[in-house]
Amino acid sequence: MTSKSVGFVGLGLMGGPMAANIAAAGWDVTAWNRSSAAFDDLDGIARAESVADLRDQPTLIFMLPDLPFIEAAASGLLDSWRAEPPMPGTAVVVMSSVSPTEVQRFGETVEAASGGNAVVVDAPVSGGTVGARNGTLAIMVGASETDFQRLEPLFATMGTTVRRMGPLGSGSLAKACNQLIVGSTTAALAEAAELAERSGMDVAALYDVLSGGLAGSRVLEVVGPRLAAKDYTPTGPAKFMHKDLGFLLDSARAAGSAVPMATAAIELYAELKRQGLGDQDLAVVRQAIANLGVASPASQVSN
């Protein structure tokens, strides 16, 4: 990229450290966030009064909870572009987890509003808040090869694994597949933990021996300690897993692909939300499973 200037929208648990890493890499970052408090702990980041004030940035990154939030935040920006188109080659980068089909529709909206001068790229991330802080995110990109090559230096400030997955929408589908694996694996680990503990086994010891065998995984390494400790302090709300699995089911229906694991997992995360646990960490799926359980015969006798 010839310009090392970027606009950033959404400085939450993930967006804040991502924007900070871009700035630390020597880029000029101008950001907008609904709450001004987000800027208190961020150095080297200018504040925009509105998203529309970012209209002349060569690249704009959106890191908001879902596409409807992005569309609402970008409405003034698109109105500005309809009145006066941006510079050719402007990129709108959606780094949130969104619907693969809806982000394609959003791309058409942006293209029309900008007179064909702006393109949407979807580049969702995996790695959680730890990866966001450390700049070690995995970034899954849906873009043309030309746009990917142009944006890759920017992505490299936030992640260590950056891959072009295909055209617009492909990044979001890759993220949905990621969430299938993370969500179902976390649920399986939570089931194992509940079964082990109710049977008198030490969960930490179980996870330790599992990590040395075929059951070992990055999910076990990262989420396992929280599951074992029943630490549900949010690193990202569990309710988003239900949303992401819904995107996967939509894509599976469109492709005619069977997804029995995703079908089971989305129902479990729907139950988690029904139990009022959606704002807690993903590891809270263990509590949701515990709530579905019944008292053991031994405890019933003792009571």
C-alpha positions as CSV (number, residue, x, y, z in Angstrom):
1,M,0.0,0.0,0.0
2,T,1.3,3.5,-0.9
3,S,-0.6,5.1,2.0
4,K,-0.1,4.0,5.6
5,S,-3.3,5.7,6.8
6,V,-6.4,3.8,8.0
7,G,-9.8,4.5,9.6
8,F,-11.0,2.1,12.3
9,V,-14.5,1.7,13.5
10,G,-15.2,-0.2,16.7
11,L,-12.7,-0.2,19.6
12,G,-14.1,-3.1,21.7
13,L,-12.4,-6.1,23.3
14,M,-10.9,-7.1,19.9
15,G,-10.9,-3.8,18.0
16,G,-9.0,-1.7,20.6
17,P,-5.9,-3.9,20.6
18,M,-6.1,-4.4,16.9
19,A,-6.1,-0.7,16.2
20,A,-3.3,-0.3,18.8
21,N,-1.1,-2.8,16.9
22,I,-1.7,-1.0,13.6
23,A,-0.6,2.3,15.2
24,A,2.4,0.6,16.8
25,A,3.5,-0.6,13.4
26,G,3.8,3.0,12.2
27,W,0.4,3.6,10.6
28,D,-1.7,6.7,11.1
29,V,-4.9,5.5,12.6
30,T,-8.1,7.6,13.0
31,A,-10.9,5.8,14.8
32,W,-14.5,6.2,15.7
33,N,-16.1,4.4,18.7
34,R,-19.5,5.0,20.2
35,S,-18.0,5.4,23.7
36,S,-15.2,7.9,24.1
37,A,-13.8,5.9,27.1
38,A,-12.3,3.5,24.6
39,F,-9.6,6.1,23.7
40,D,-8.4,6.5,27.2
41,D,-5.9,3.6,27.0
42,L,-5.0,3.9,23.3
43,D,-1.9,5.9,22.3
44,G,-1.2,7.3,18.9
45,I,-4.8,7.0,17.6
46,A,-6.7,10.1,16.5
47,R,-10.4,10.3,17.2
48,A,-13.1,11.0,14.5
49,E,-16.3,12.7,15.5
50,S,-18.3,10.4,13.2
51,V,-17.8,7.5,10.8
52,A,-18.6,9.9,7.9
53,D,-15.5,11.9,8.9
54,L,-13.4,8.9,7.8
55,R,-14.7,9.2,4.2
56,D,-11.3,10.1,2.7
57,Q,-9.3,7.3,4.3
58,P,-7.9,4.9,1.7
59,T,-8.9,2.0,4.0
60,L,-11.6,1.7,6.6
61,I,-11.8,-1.2,9.0
62,F,-15.0,-2.1,10.7
63,M,-14.9,-4.3,13.9
64,L,-18.4,-4.2,15.2
65,P,-20.5,-7.1,16.6
66,D,-22.5,-7.9,13.4
67,L,-23.3,-6.6,9.9
68,P,-26.4,-4.7,10.9
69,F,-24.3,-2.7,13.3
70,I,-21.8,-2.0,10.5
71,E,-24.6,-1.0,8.1
72,A,-26.0,1.4,10.7
73,A,-22.6,2.9,11.5
74,A,-21.8,3.3,7.8
75,S,-25.0,4.9,6.8
76,G,-23.7,8.5,7.0
77,L,-20.5,7.5,5.3
78,L,-22.4,6.0,2.3
79,D,-24.6,9.1,2.1
80,S,-21.4,11.2,1.9
81,W,-20.0,9.0,-0.8
82,R,-23.3,9.2,-2.8
83,A,-22.9,13.0,-2.8
84,E,-19.2,12.9,-3.6
85,P,-17.5,9.5,-4.4
86,P,-14.4,8.6,-2.6
87,M,-11.0,8.1,-4.2
88,P,-10.8,5.0,-6.5
89,G,-9.4,2.0,-4.8
90,T,-10.9,2.8,-1.4
91,A,-11.3,-0.4,0.7
92,V,-13.9,-1.1,3.3
93,V,-12.6,-4.1,5.4
94,V,-15.2,-6.0,7.5
95,M,-13.2,-7.8,10.2
96,S,-16.2,-8.9,12.2
97,S,-17.8,-12.3,12.0
98,V,-20.7,-11.8,9.6
99,S,-22.9,-13.7,7.2
100,P,-21.1,-14.8,4.0
101,T,-24.1,-14.0,1.9
102,E,-25.0,-10.7,3.6
103,V,-21.5,-9.3,3.3
104,Q,-21.7,-9.9,-0.4
105,R,-24.9,-7.9,-0.5
106,F,-23.2,-5.2,1.6
107,G,-20.4,-5.1,-1.0
108,E,-23.0,-4.4,-3.7
109,T,-24.4,-1.6,-1.6
110,V,-21.0,0.0,-1.0
111,E,-20.1,-0.3,-4.7
112,A,-23.2,1.5,-5.8
113,A,-23.0,4.2,-3.1
114,S,-19.3,4.9,-4.0
115,G,-19.9,5.1,-7.7
116,G,-17.7,2.0,-8.1
117,N,-14.8,3.6,-6.3
118,A,-14.9,1.5,-3.1
119,V,-14.7,-2.3,-2.6
120,V,-15.7,-4.4,0.4
121,V,-13.3,-7.0,1.7
122,D,-14.2,-9.5,4.4
123,A,-11.4,-10.4,6.7
124,P,-12.7,-12.0,10.0
125,V,-10.2,-13.0,12.6
126,S,-9.6,-15.9,15.0
127,G,-7.4,-15.9,18.1
128,G,-9.5,-14.1,20.7
129,T,-8.4,-11.1,22.8
130,V,-5.0,-12.7,23.4
131,G,-4.3,-12.9,19.7
132,A,-5.6,-9.4,19.2
133,R,-3.3,-8.0,21.9
134,N,-0.3,-10.0,20.7
135,G,-0.8,-9.3,17.0
136,T,-1.0,-13.0,16.3
137,L,-4.5,-13.3,14.9
138,A,-5.4,-15.6,12.1
139,I,-7.0,-13.5,9.4
140,M,-9.2,-15.1,6.7
141,V,-9.7,-12.8,3.7
142,G,-12.3,-12.7,1.0
143,A,-11.1,-10.4,-1.8
144,S,-9.7,-10.3,-5.2
145,E,-6.0,-11.2,-5.5
146,T,-5.2,-7.6,-6.3
147,D,-7.0,-6.2,-3.3
148,F,-5.5,-8.9,-1.0
149,Q,-2.0,-8.1,-2.1
150,R,-2.7,-4.4,-1.5
151,L,-4.0,-4.9,2.0
152,E,-1.7,-7.7,3.1
153,P,0.8,-5.3,4.8
154,L,-2.0,-3.9,6.9
155,F,-3.2,-7.3,7.9
156,A,0.4,-8.2,8.9
157,T,0.3,-5.6,11.7
158,M,-2.6,-7.6,13.3
159,G,-2.0,-11.2,12.5
160,T,0.7,-13.8,11.8
161,T,-1.5,-16.1,9.7
162,V,-3.0,-14.3,6.8
163,R,-4.7,-16.1,3.9
164,R,-6.8,-15.2,1.0
165,M,-9.7,-17.7,1.0
166,G,-11.4,-16.6,-2.3
167,P,-13.7,-13.8,-3.4
168,L,-15.8,-11.6,-1.1
169,G,-17.7,-13.8,1.4
170,S,-15.0,-16.6,1.5
171,G,-13.4,-15.1,4.6
172,S,-16.7,-15.2,6.4
173,L,-17.4,-18.7,5.4
174,A,-13.9,-19.8,6.6
175,K,-14.6,-18.1,9.9
176,A,-17.9,-19.9,10.2
177,C,-16.0,-23.2,9.7
178,N,-13.5,-22.1,12.4
179,Q,-16.4,-21.4,14.8
180,L,-17.9,-24.9,14.1
181,I,-14.6,-26.4,15.2
182,V,-14.1,-24.1,18.2
183,G,-17.7,-24.2,19.4
184,S,-18.1,-28.0,19.1
185,T,-14.7,-28.7,20.6
186,T,-15.3,-26.4,23.5
187,A,-18.7,-28.1,24.1
188,A,-17.1,-31.5,24.0
189,L,-14.4,-30.5,26.5
190,A,-17.1,-29.0,28.7
191,E,-19.1,-32.3,28.6
192,A,-16.0,-34.2,29.5
193,A,-15.3,-31.9,32.4
194,E,-18.8,-32.2,33.8
195,L,-18.7,-36.0,33.5
196,A,-15.3,-36.3,35.0
197,E,-16.0,-34.0,38.0
198,R,-19.4,-35.7,38.8
199,S,-17.6,-39.0,38.7
200,G,-15.0,-37.8,41.2
201,M,-12.1,-37.1,38.8
202,D,-9.9,-34.1,38.8
203,V,-10.7,-32.1,35.6
204,A,-7.2,-30.4,35.4
205,A,-5.6,-33.8,35.6
206,L,-7.9,-35.1,32.8
207,Y,-7.1,-32.2,30.6
208,D,-3.4,-32.6,31.2
209,V,-3.4,-36.2,30.1
210,L,-5.6,-35.4,27.1
211,S,-3.2,-32.7,26.0
212,G,-0.5,-35.3,25.5
213,G,-2.6,-37.5,23.2
214,L,-4.7,-37.2,20.0
215,A,-7.3,-35.1,21.9
216,G,-4.8,-32.3,22.4
217,S,-5.7,-29.1,20.6
218,R,-5.3,-25.4,20.6
219,V,-8.8,-25.1,21.9
220,L,-7.9,-27.3,24.9
221,E,-4.7,-25.3,25.5
222,V,-6.5,-21.9,25.4
223,V,-10.0,-22.6,26.7
224,G,-9.3,-25.7,28.9
225,P,-7.9,-23.8,31.9
226,R,-11.0,-21.6,32.0
227,L,-13.3,-24.7,31.7
228,A,-11.4,-26.4,34.5
229,A,-11.5,-23.4,36.8
230,K,-15.1,-22.5,35.9
231,D,-13.7,-19.0,35.0
232,Y,-16.3,-17.4,32.8
233,T,-14.9,-13.8,32.7
234,P,-15.6,-12.7,29.2
235,T,-12.9,-12.7,26.6
236,G,-15.7,-12.6,24.0
237,P,-19.4,-13.2,24.7
238,A,-20.6,-16.8,24.2
239,K,-23.7,-15.6,22.5
240,F,-21.7,-14.8,19.4
241,M,-21.0,-18.5,18.9
242,H,-24.7,-19.1,18.3
243,K,-24.8,-16.2,15.8
244,D,-21.7,-17.6,13.9
245,L,-23.1,-21.1,13.8
246,G,-26.2,-19.7,12.3
247,F,-24.1,-18.3,9.4
248,L,-22.6,-21.8,8.9
249,L,-26.0,-23.4,8.7
250,D,-27.2,-20.9,6.2
251,S,-24.2,-21.5,4.0
252,A,-24.6,-25.3,4.4
253,R,-28.2,-25.1,3.2
254,A,-27.1,-23.1,0.2
255,A,-24.4,-25.6,-0.7
256,G,-26.5,-28.7,0.1
257,S,-24.0,-29.8,2.7
258,A,-24.9,-31.9,5.7
259,V,-23.7,-30.4,9.0
260,P,-24.9,-32.6,11.9
261,M,-22.3,-31.3,14.3
262,A,-23.2,-27.7,13.7
263,T,-26.9,-28.6,14.0
264,A,-26.3,-30.1,17.4
265,A,-23.9,-27.3,18.5
266,I,-26.2,-24.4,17.6
267,E,-29.0,-25.9,19.7
268,L,-26.7,-26.2,22.7
269,Y,-25.6,-22.5,22.3
270,A,-29.3,-21.5,21.9
271,E,-29.9,-23.3,25.2
272,L,-27.0,-21.3,26.7
273,K,-28.6,-18.1,25.6
274,R,-32.0,-19.2,27.0
275,Q,-30.3,-19.8,30.4
276,G,-29.1,-16.2,30.3
277,L,-25.4,-17.0,30.0
278,G,-24.8,-15.4,26.6
279,D,-22.8,-12.4,27.9
280,Q,-20.2,-14.6,29.7
281,D,-17.1,-16.3,28.2
282,L,-17.4,-19.1,25.7
283,A,-16.3,-21.5,28.5
284,V,-19.7,-20.9,30.2
285,V,-21.0,-23.6,27.9
286,R,-19.8,-25.9,30.8
287,Q,-22.3,-24.2,33.1
288,A,-25.0,-24.6,30.5
289,I,-24.3,-28.3,30.3
290,A,-24.2,-28.5,34.1
291,N,-27.6,-26.9,34.3
292,L,-29.0,-29.6,32.0
293,G,-27.6,-32.3,34.2
294,V,-29.4,-34.0,37.1
295,A,-28.1,-34.8,40.6
296,S,-26.1,-38.0,40.7
297,P,-27.7,-41.0,42.6
298,A,-25.0,-40.7,45.3
299,S,-25.9,-37.0,46.0
300,Q,-29.6,-37.8,45.9
301,V,-29.0,-40.5,48.7
302,S,-26.9,-38.1,50.7
303,N,-29.6,-35.4,50.5
